[in-house]
Amino acid sequence: MAKVLWKPGTMIYPLPAVMVSCGSEPSEYNIITISWTGTVCTDPPMCYISVRPGRHSYNIIKKNMDYVINLTTRDLAFATDWCGVKSGAMHNKFEEMKLTPVPASKVSAPMILESPVNIECVVREIRELGSHHMFISEVVAVNADEAYFDPGSGQFRFNDSCPLCYSHGKYFEIGKYIGKFGYSVQKKKKKKQAGKKNH
């Protein structure tokens, strides 16, 4: 297969499209949409967000050293995009997008009630990398909407919320299920042969 050589750039797609809420009291509350986010460690659970220093939320997060990652859905797509292109310096994003700030359990930043999963984060380190600074953070609590828990198995069915991802400037819903982790090496169960036992 022929390759086309491009200059170095950020080409790791798709990415999650999340709304990060921040602020320690209502007059400071803000939401920033971020796709440069991900997991960096399991034990302790840690993640990161990368933010341009010029963004309104940057100084809020740096001052309070905490934030909430709110996962997004098809129903939140418009608000997710709007909160990414509008500045909190000029807009009250919670009010204008009719989103509901609710207290988190461990951090000062509010959670977004309408999000199916809210991940409370405490900043442990800030890396000044260039155009963006990385907030390396410990996950101190996770809040999940009970509506997506299967009453029988207790399994959390996040895909039922139609999660969003971001790829090359466009938003997409997560697609069709094709297999679970480890399915490529899983031993296939032998089918029971009909009429194996003689009666």
C-alpha positions in Angstrom: 0.0 0.0 0.0 1.4 3.4 -1.0 1.9 6.0 1.7 1.7 9.8 1.5 4.2 11.6 3.6 2.8 14.5 5.7 4.6 16.9 8.0 4.5 16.0 11.7 1.1 16.6 13.3 -1.6 15.4 15.7 -3.1 12.5 13.8 -4.3 10.2 16.5 -8.0 9.8 15.8 -10.7 9.2 16.8 -10.7 10.8 20.3 -13.3 11.3 23.0 -15.2 14.6 22.9 -15.7 15.6 26.5 -17.0 18.6 28.3 -14.7 19.6 31.2 -16.4 21.6 34.0 -14.5 23.8 36.3 -14.8 26.5 38.9 -15.1 26.5 42.7 -18.3 28.6 43.0 -21.2 29.5 40.7 -19.9 32.8 39.4 -16.7 31.0 38.3 -18.3 27.9 36.8 -17.4 27.2 33.2 -17.3 24.4 30.6 -14.6 23.8 28.0 -14.9 21.1 25.3 -11.7 19.0 25.0 -10.7 16.1 22.8 -7.1 15.9 23.9 -7.8 13.8 26.9 -7.1 10.2 28.0 -6.0 7.6 30.5 -2.3 7.6 31.7 -2.3 5.2 34.6 -4.5 2.5 36.2 -3.1 2.4 39.8 -3.6 5.1 40.9 -6.3 5.9 38.3 -5.0 8.9 36.4 -5.9 10.8 33.3 -5.0 14.1 31.5 -6.4 17.0 29.7 -4.4 19.4 27.5 -5.5 23.0 27.4 -4.2 26.1 25.7 -3.1 28.8 28.2 -5.2 31.3 26.4 -8.4 29.5 27.1 -10.7 31.0 29.8 -10.9 27.7 31.7 -7.1 27.4 31.9 -6.6 29.8 34.8 -9.7 28.5 36.5 -8.4 25.0 36.5 -4.9 26.1 37.4 -6.2 28.1 40.4 -8.4 25.4 41.8 -6.4 22.4 40.7 -9.4 20.3 40.0 -12.1 19.7 37.3 -14.7 17.2 36.1 -14.6 15.3 32.8 -18.2 14.9 31.6 -18.6 12.3 28.9 -20.9 13.3 26.1 -23.7 11.8 24.0 -25.6 12.3 20.8 -28.2 14.4 22.8 -25.3 16.6 24.1 -23.7 17.0 20.7 -24.9 20.6 20.1 -23.9 21.8 23.6 -20.5 20.0 23.3 -19.7 21.9 20.1 -21.1 25.2 21.3 -19.0 25.0 24.6 -15.9 24.4 22.5 -16.3 27.5 20.2 -17.7 30.0 22.7 -15.6 31.6 25.5 -16.7 31.5 29.1 -15.4 35.0 29.5 -18.4 36.1 27.4 -21.0 33.5 28.1 -22.5 31.6 31.0 -22.4 28.2 29.3 -24.5 26.4 31.8 -27.3 28.8 31.5 -27.2 29.3 27.7 -27.0 25.5 27.0 -29.5 24.7 29.7 -27.1 22.4 31.5 -27.4 21.7 35.2 -24.4 22.2 37.5 -24.5 19.8 40.5 -22.0 19.4 43.3 -19.3 16.8 42.9 -18.4 14.4 45.8 -14.7 15.1 46.0 -13.8 18.2 44.0 -14.9 21.9 44.0 -15.8 21.9 40.3 -19.4 21.1 39.4 -20.6 18.1 37.5 -22.9 18.3 34.5 -26.1 16.5 35.5 -27.1 15.7 31.9 -23.8 13.8 31.3 -24.1 10.0 31.8 -20.6 9.8 33.4 -18.8 12.4 35.5 -15.1 11.8 36.3 -13.8 13.9 39.2 -10.1 14.8 38.8 -7.5 16.5 41.0 -4.5 18.0 39.3 -1.2 16.4 40.4 1.2 18.0 37.8 1.1 20.6 35.0 3.4 20.0 32.1 4.1 23.1 29.9 4.6 21.4 26.5 4.2 24.2 24.0 0.9 25.3 22.5 -0.9 23.2 25.2 -0.2 22.5 28.8 -1.0 19.1 30.1 -2.9 18.7 33.4 -2.0 15.3 34.7 -4.6 14.4 37.2 -5.8 11.7 39.6 -9.3 10.4 39.3 -10.8 10.7 42.8 -14.4 9.7 42.0 -16.6 8.5 39.1 -20.4 9.2 39.0 -22.5 7.2 36.6 -26.2 7.6 35.6 -28.2 4.8 37.1 -30.4 4.8 34.0 -27.7 3.0 32.1 -27.2 0.1 34.6 -28.8 -3.2 33.6 -31.2 -4.1 36.4 -30.5 -7.8 35.9 -26.7 -8.1 35.5 -25.8 -4.7 37.1 -23.6 -4.1 34.0 -23.1 -0.4 33.0 -24.3 0.0 29.4 -22.7 3.2 28.4 -23.1 2.5 24.7 -26.9 2.9 25.1 -26.3 6.6 25.6 -24.8 7.0 22.1 -21.4 8.3 23.1 -19.6 10.9 21.0 -16.1 10.8 19.5 -14.2 13.4 17.5 -12.2 12.8 14.3 -10.6 15.3 12.0 -12.9 18.2 13.0 -16.1 16.1 13.0 -18.3 14.4 15.6 -19.4 10.8 15.4 -21.4 8.4 17.4 -19.6 5.3 18.5 -20.2 2.6 15.9 -21.2 -1.1 15.8 -19.8 -3.5 18.4 -17.3 -5.9 16.8 -15.8 -7.7 19.8 -14.6 -7.4 23.4 -11.1 -7.0 24.7 -9.2 -10.3 24.1 -11.7 -11.7 21.6 -8.8 -12.4 19.1 -7.3 -15.0 21.4 -10.4 -16.3 23.1 -10.9 -20.1 22.7 -14.0 -20.9 20.9 -16.5 -23.0 22.8 -17.2 -26.3 21.3 -20.8 -26.7 20.1 -22.7 -29.6 21.7 -23.5 -32.2 19.1 -27.1 -32.9 18.7 -28.1 -36.4 19.5 -24.7 -37.2 21.1 -26.3 -39.4 23.7 -28.1 -42.5 22.8 -31.5 -43.0 24.4 
